[in-house]
Amino acid sequence: MRSMAKVDANEAMSRMLAGESGAGTQVAAEMIAALAKIYGAEGYVPIVSAQIAGVSYKNIGEAGIEFLESMRKGGARTRARATLNPCGLDLEAWRELGFQEQFYKDQARALDAYRGLGIEMTCSCTPYLIGNAPGLGDHVAWSESSALSYANSVLGARTNREGGPSALAAAITGYTGNYGLHLDENRVPSVHVHVTCPVETYQDFGSLGLMLGKKLGQSVSIITGLQPGRCTPERLRQLGASMAASGAVALYHVAGATPEAGAYTGKVASGEIPTRLVEVASIDDVSDVVPAGLAEGQPMAVDLVFVGCPHASKGEALDLLGALEGRELKADVWIAMARDVKRELIQDAAFAKAMSPRVKLVADTCIVVCPIDDLGYSSVATNSGKAYFYLKNNPRLAVAHRDTAACLDAAVTGIAINKDRGEA
């Protein structure tokens, strides 16, 4: 049955490569075939879904739109379900948030090009929260780094670390090359990470991920020493997102917490699976980033608190709103989420009660891919290791990485208190 599926996939790809489905699909098939050849793929596998990155106009520009339009004009349409990564702004509240009209128009053209290919306008990095959740063993082609890490590690689906164009090509053809993490042998851990220090909070998981990403590169690891009860989906999302940002980790296993870990834990402990040992006795401190001209070593003034990287679930957002209820804020708070999650929130009675005027439910986008420099903010506190990793390279922003509770305190006081003064 499996070999027949491969024959069918090869035949289907051959037809697309021959141009039988149009020029746009032929280009997509050529991309998939080229990658399969480069990586020595064992034929092709059909995919359940694709998650496509490279959506913000800030990132793709005119050249990206021209490529998408050329595919559409060539008759390309998706054969597998395809969802879209965050774009560069909130498509409904962009004016309220301070985005420029020209950027909105440019972003709308990019989205129209994707829509013309049959891709869902989800604009979220957490497609598994809004209906695109592959099951254990399902083959997918996902390109958003935190999403593909979650799909591989927490859901047990199978995807390589795709680029935006290759994920798009897989969506159009319905296939991807059968190589890399689609194969059993490449999902076996080669590194054993043993953690002996406390890793408890959302920020802890992000900080651990930032440290491990630098140490692991692309390696598959099995992590022991973490308390399974602390390994909530939200914290595992943050762990994977941070490892993918500072390194190129696409798959990790956590003993007692992720679905494939049980197949390896005992074999690693006995030496049957040889691994390189990485011991973690403390989590690297993540230093605040302070641009030149601002006082270093002083409590950082904060004008924006950002949470929701990866995008927040409804439950996370309600917890945040509840924690801020009745508190007067000195900084804006952005909670980033999928549009569908925002719609659910505004229909929830608890939402109307807890909402503060300075709290913005920001859909469709993320601070990492939006033109933050145009919005007038100079300093950000975030609980996201991934957001911190990318924002710290912005020479105009001061950035503090804090736990959720400390971020909310910063929203109230306008200050991110120094870590060495007791703030966690």
Summary of the structure (lengths in Angstrom):
residues: 424
radius of gyration: 21.8
end to end distance: 54.5
largest distance: 66.8
contacts: 1552
relative contact order: 0.13
helix: 45%
strand: 17%
